[in-house]
């Protein structure tokens, strides 16, 4: 088929690379914001040796930083494409979890310092100070907001998340928005924000900006994508024990600019599936307006996907993730997959540029029966002249095929490779450590790992 020639008088369209925010740029921006908030506090601070003033000064600082921290947490989960594609959804989730703990600590410190300041000023005890302050409607609402944020933090703790369903956890997590709104009202009435018209305006604009980003990328964009692309299931195929591929077709899917290695959050409008949207990676490149995911049955939701019927409507939000070709820094690439983590690796195995010998895939599984998409992988390896090795056996065997020496034997010039890694958390952690011991620099090990 001859190449397409642009019409005379019209320049050929050049794809514009997506804007990406690097992890370092994000960290620096967050730190700069914290410094600015601290500077705002320092500019309004009135030095004093009185005990109540000292407590009040600490309460003002922790309150401002807590309010800023809540804004940062909401921004990290706003699904802004430039941030998602540059930093990676897994890093954002970990940063969100770490930041959430700091925010809750600041909230508790703010409450305790404010109570101590009031008690020292009024010459009373902490219990009486608490009862007195809760008599003010604004402070009572702030207390409710703090309690809501604490509830979110408790249910997000690792021990608690094992005991609650994903749906219940997400429902509780929505309370973050109400808690943030109540905190914002409290901040506008506080002395540090309400002290000047410029400060009120800037604080309000920050909150308005984050609110617009949340509504746009979490509500407007998904609805617009659903209406524009009209995605529907066209086939469900068994790929192995407990594993199925779901093939979907839509309209104009090239507009999504989905890259191999990325994932979408999928919501299938089926009677027992529509309430939950879960992340699944593309297991094949986008072509002919079709998308494919390959899913292992790990819970009720994924088990029910086997019963999807052709014609089922699908809401897909994305693409997300940074495990893409843009991370590549070397000519040679090693793809290391474990279990159903083969799905993004399979798409990259087919599409990453390279000549014979440049691309190698190692696929870790307990047995040959657990290998997924094996025939496709073998066909791609033959077509591209790429390396393909199936690493089979129990993880507790005397010889582990992803130990440093074993990896070095399979890939002699391992230290000259970029490594893309995807698999269960335990396997990912072990493989990362093994690669580092084998001499691969940490900045050339690219992984995304999600747990619930």
C-alpha positions in Angstrom: 0.0 0.0 0.0 1.6 3.3 -1.1 2.3 5.9 1.6 -0.3 8.6 2.0 0.7 11.9 0.3 -0.6 15.1 1.9 -2.9 17.2 -0.3 -1.2 20.0 -2.2 -1.1 23.3 -0.3 -1.6 21.6 3.1 1.3 20.8 5.4 1.4 17.3 6.8 0.3 17.2 10.4 3.1 16.6 12.9 2.1 14.8 16.1 2.7 17.1 19.0 4.3 15.2 21.9 2.2 15.4 25.1 3.4 17.7 27.8 4.8 15.8 30.8 5.7 17.1 34.3 8.8 15.3 35.6 8.8 13.9 39.2 11.5 16.3 40.1 9.6 19.3 38.8 6.5 18.2 40.8 8.4 17.8 44.0 10.1 21.2 43.6 6.8 22.8 42.9 5.2 21.3 46.0 8.2 22.3 48.1 8.1 25.9 46.7 4.4 26.1 47.6 5.2 25.0 51.2 7.9 27.7 51.4 5.5 30.3 50.2 2.9 29.4 52.7 5.5 29.5 55.5 6.6 32.9 54.3 3.0 34.1 54.4 2.8 32.9 58.1 6.2 34.6 58.9 5.2 37.9 57.4 2.1 38.1 59.7 3.7 36.6 62.8 4.0 38.9 65.8 6.9 37.7 68.1 5.9 37.3 71.7 7.1 35.3 74.7 3.5 34.8 76.1 2.6 31.1 76.3 -0.8 31.6 74.7 0.7 33.6 71.8 3.4 30.9 71.2 0.7 28.2 71.0 -1.4 30.4 68.7 1.5 31.0 66.4 2.2 27.3 66.1 -1.5 26.7 65.4 -1.5 29.3 62.6 1.5 27.7 60.9 0.2 24.1 61.1 -3.2 25.2 60.0 -1.9 27.0 56.9 0.3 24.1 56.0 -2.5 21.6 56.6 -4.8 23.6 54.3 -2.1 23.8 51.6 -1.4 20.0 52.1 -5.1 19.2 51.4 -4.9 21.2 48.2 -1.8 19.3 47.1 -3.5 15.9 47.9 -6.5 16.9 45.8 -4.3 18.1 42.9 -2.3 14.8 42.9 -5.5 12.9 42.4 -7.1 15.3 39.8 -5.8 13.1 37.0 -4.2 16.0 35.1 -2.7 14.3 32.0 0.7 16.2 32.1 1.2 15.0 35.6 -0.1 11.5 35.2 2.0 10.9 32.0 5.2 12.4 33.4 5.2 11.2 37.0 3.1 8.0 36.7 -0.1 7.1 38.5 1.7 4.7 40.9 4.1 7.4 42.1 1.3 9.8 42.4 -0.6 7.4 44.5 2.3 6.8 46.8 3.0 10.5 47.1 -0.7 11.0 47.9 -0.6 8.4 50.6 2.6 9.8 52.1 1.4 13.4 51.9 -2.0 12.3 53.5 -0.2 11.1 56.6 1.7 14.4 56.9 -1.6 16.4 56.4 -3.4 14.5 59.1 -0.4 15.1 61.5 -0.6 18.8 60.7 -4.4 18.8 61.3 -4.0 17.2 64.7 -1.1 19.5 65.6 -3.2 22.5 64.6 -6.2 21.3 66.8 -4.0 20.6 69.8 -2.0 23.9 69.6 -5.2 25.9 69.1 -6.8 24.2 72.2 -3.6 24.9 74.2 -3.6 28.5 73.1 -7.2 29.1 74.1 -6.8 27.2 77.4 -3.6 29.3 78.3 -5.4 32.5 77.3 -8.6 31.7 79.2 -6.9 30.0 82.2 -8.9 26.8 81.8 -8.2 23.2 81.0 -8.2 21.5 77.6 -11.6 19.8 78.0 -13.3 23.1 78.9 -11.5 24.8 76.1 -12.8 22.2 73.7 -16.4 22.6 74.8 -16.1 26.4 74.6 -14.6 26.4 71.1 -17.2 23.9 69.8 -19.8 26.5 70.7 -18.7 28.6 67.7 -20.4 27.4 64.5 -17.4 28.0 62.3 -15.1 26.0 64.6 -17.7 23.3 65.0 -17.8 22.9 61.2 -14.0 22.9 61.1 -14.0 20.1 63.7 -16.4 18.1 61.5 -14.1 18.6 58.5 -11.1 17.4 60.5 -13.1 14.3 61.6 -14.0 13.5 58.0 -10.3 13.7 56.9 -9.4 11.5 59.9 -12.0 8.9 58.8 -10.5 8.9 55.3 -7.0 8.4 56.7 -8.1 5.6 59.0 -9.8 3.6 56.2 -6.7 4.2 54.0 -4.4 2.6 56.4 -3.0 -0.7 55.0 -4.5 -2.8 57.8 -7.9 -1.3 57.3 -7.9 -1.5 53.5 -7.6 -5.3 53.7 -10.9 -5.4 55.6 -13.1 -3.1 53.4 -14.3 -3.5 49.9 -12.9 -1.2 47.2 -16.4 0.3 46.8 -16.7 1.1 50.5 -13.2 2.6 50.5 -13.9 4.8 47.6 -17.2 6.0 49.1 -15.5 7.0 52.3 -12.7 8.7 50.3 -15.3 11.0 48.7 -15.6 12.6 52.2 -12.3 14.3 51.4 -14.0 16.8 49.3 -16.5 17.8 52.0 -13.7 17.9 54.6 -11.6 20.1 52.3 -14.6 22.4 51.7 -15.3 22.8 55.5 -11.6 23.5 56.1 -11.6 26.2 53.4 -14.5 28.0 55.0 -12.6 27.8 58.3 -9.4 29.2 56.7 -11.1 32.2 55.2 -12.3 33.2 58.6 -8.9 32.6 60.2 -6.5 35.5 61.0 -3.7 34.3 58.6 -5.9 34.2 55.5 -8.5 36.8 56.4 -5.8 39.3 57.3 -5.6 41.0 53.9 -7.7 41.1 50.7 -4.7 39.9 48.6 -4.2 36.9 50.8 -7.9 36.0 50.6 -7.9 36.4 46.8 -4.8 34.2 46.3 -6.1 31.5 48.7 -9.5 31.5 47.0 -7.9 31.3 43.5 -5.7 28.3 44.6 -8.8 26.4 45.8 -10.8 27.4 42.7 -8.1 26.2 40.4 -7.8 22.8 42.0 -11.6 22.5 42.1 -11.8 23.2 38.3 -9.1 20.7 37.6 -10.9 18.0 39.6 -14.3 18.7 38.0 -12.8 18.9 34.5 -10.6 15.8 34.5 -12.7 13.6 36.8 -16.2 14.5 35.5 -16.3 16.5 32.3 -13.5 14.7 30.3 -14.8 11.1 31.1 -18.4 12.1 30.1 -17.1 13.8 27.0 -15.0 10.7 26.0 -18.0 8.4 26.6 -20.2 10.4 24.3 -17.6 11.0 21.6 -16.1 7.5 21.4 -19.1 5.3 22.1 -17.0 2.3 23.3 -18.6 -1.1 23.4 -17.5 -4.7 24.0 -17.2 -6.7 20.8 -15.6 -9.9 22.2 -14.5 -11.7 25.3 -11.8 -14.4 24.9 -10.4 -17.0 27.3 -6.6 -16.6 27.5 -5.9 -19.2 30.2 -7.0 -20.3 33.7 -8.9 -17.4 35.1 -7.7 -14.9 32.5 -9.8 -13.3 29.8 -9.2 -10.6 27.1 -11.9 -8.0 26.5 -11.9 -6.5 23.1 -13.7 -3.1 22.7 -14.5 -1.0 19.7 -15.3 2.7 19.4 -15.2 5.8 17.2 -12.1 7.9 16.7 -10.0 6.2 19.4 -6.8 7.6 17.9 -7.8 10.9 19.5 -7.1 9.4 22.9 -3.4 9.2 22.0 -3.1 6.1 24.1 0.5 4.8 24.2 1.6 1.1 24.7 2.3 0.6 28.4 -0.5 2.9 29.6 -3.8 2.0 31.2 -7.4 3.2 31.5 -9.9 3.1 34.3 -12.7 1.0 33.0 -16.4 1.0 34.0 -18.5 -1.6 32.2 -22.2 -0.7 32.2 -23.3 -4.2 33.2 -25.7 -4.9 36.0 -23.1 -6.0 38.6 -20.1 -4.1 37.2 -21.2 -0.5 36.6 -20.5 0.7 40.2 -16.7 0.2 40.1 -14.0 1.6 37.7 -10.7 -0.3 37.9 -7.4 0.2 36.2 -6.3 -2.2 33.5 -3.5 -1.8 31.1 -3.8 -2.1 27.3 -2.6 -5.6 26.3 -2.2 -4.6 22.6 -1.6 -1.4 20.7 -4.7 0.7 19.6 -5.6 -0.2 16.0 -8.7 -0.1 13.9 -10.5 1.8 16.6 -10.2 -1.2 19.0 -8.8 -1.4 22.5 -8.0 -4.7 24.3 -7.3 -5.5 28.0 -6.4 -8.8 29.5 -7.6 -9.4 33.0 -7.0 -12.1 35.6 -9.8 -13.0 38.0 -8.6 -11.8 41.4 -12.0 -10.8 42.9 -15.7 -10.7 42.3 -15.4 -7.8 39.9 -12.8 -9.4 37.6 -14.5 -12.8 37.7 -17.8 -11.2 36.4 -16.0 -9.8 33.4 -16.0 -13.2 31.8 -19.8 -12.9 31.5 -19.7 -9.6 29.5 -21.8 -9.7 26.4 -21.0 -8.0 23.0 -22.7 -4.6 22.9 -22.1 -3.8 26.5 -21.3 -0.1 26.9 -18.0 0.9 28.4 -16.8 4.1 30.0 -13.0 4.4 29.8 -11.2 7.2 31.5 -7.6 7.8 30.4 -5.0 7.1 29.2 -2.9 7.2 32.4 0.6 6.0 33.3 4.2 6.7 32.5 5.4 3.2 31.6 5.9 4.2 28.0 8.6 4.6 25.4 9.4 8.1 26.5 11.3 6.7 29.5 13.7 4.9 27.3 17.3 6.1 27.4 19.2 3.2 25.8 19.1 1.4 22.5 18.6 -2.0 24.2 15.6 -2.7 26.4 14.7 -5.5 28.7 11.1 -6.1 29.4 10.5 -8.1 32.6 7.0 -9.3 33.4 5.4 -11.4 36.1 2.0 -13.0 35.9 -0.7 -10.8 34.5 1.9 -8.0 34.5 2.6 -9.2 30.9 -0.3 -7.1 29.6 1.6 -3.7 29.3 4.8 -5.6 28.4 3.1 -7.3 25.5 2.1 -4.0 24.0 5.6 -2.6 24.5 7.2 -5.8 23.1 5.4 -5.2 19.8 5.9 -1.5 19.5 9.2 -0.3 21.0 11.5 0.6 18.1 14.6 -1.6 17.7 16.4 -4.0 15.5 17.1 -7.7 16.0 18.5 -8.2 19.5 17.6 -4.8 20.8 14.4 -5.9 22.6 14.3 -8.8 25.1 11.3 -10.0 27.1 11.6 -12.2 30.2 8.2 -13.6 31.4 8.0 -15.0 34.9 5.3 -17.5 35.7 4.7 -20.4 38.0 4.1 -22.9 35.2 3.6 -23.1 31.5 -0.2 -23.2 32.0 0.0 -19.8 33.6 1.6 -18.1 30.6 -0.8 -15.6 29.0 -0.7 -14.5 25.3 2.1 -17.0 24.7 1.4 -17.5 21.0 1.3 -13.7 20.4 4.6 -13.2 22.2 6.3 -15.9 20.2 5.0 -14.5 16.9 6.2 -11.0 17.8 9.6 -12.4 18.8 10.0 -14.3 15.5 8.8 -11.2 13.4 11.1 -8.8 15.2 14.1 -11.0 15.9 13.6 -10.1 19.6 14.7 -12.2 22.6 11.9 -14.1 24.5 12.5 -16.3 27.6 9.8 -17.9 29.8 11.1 -18.2 33.4 9.0 -20.9 35.0 9.0 -22.4 38.5 8.0 -21.8 42.0 9.3 -18.6 43.7 10.7 -20.5 46.7 12.7 -22.9 44.6 16.4 -23.2 45.3 17.3 -21.4 42.1 15.4 -18.2 41.3 15.4 -17.2 37.6 15.4 -13.5 38.4 18.3 -13.6 40.8 21.2 -11.3 39.7 23.4 -14.0 38.3 20.6 -15.7 36.4 19.6 -12.4 34.9 23.2 -11.7 33.9 23.4 -15.1 32.2 20.2 -14.6 30.2 21.1 -11.0 29.2 24.9 -10.8 29.1 25.0 -7.0 28.5 22.3 -6.3 31.1 23.9 -3.1 32.4 23.5 -1.5 29.0 19.8 -2.0 29.0 16.8 0.1 30.1 14.5 -2.2 32.1 10.7 -2.1 32.1 9.2 -4.0 34.9 5.6 -5.0 35.7 4.3 -7.7 38.0 3.0 -8.5 41.5 4.4 -6.2 44.3 6.6 -8.9 45.8 8.1 -9.9 42.5 8.6 -6.3 41.5 10.4 -5.5 44.7 12.6 -8.6 44.4 13.4 -8.0 40.7 14.3 -4.3 41.3 16.7 -5.3 44.0 18.2 -8.1 41.8 18.6 -5.7 38.9 20.4 -3.1 41.1 22.7 -5.8 42.4 23.4 -6.9 38.9 24.6 -3.4 38.1 21.6 -1.7 36.5 21.3 1.9 37.7 18.0 2.6 39.5 17.1 5.4 37.1 17.0 2.9 34.3 14.5 0.6 36.0 11.1 1.7 35.0 8.1 0.1 36.9 4.5 0.8 37.8 3.0 -1.2 40.6 -0.6 -0.9 42.0 -2.0 -2.6 45.1 -5.3 -2.4 46.9 
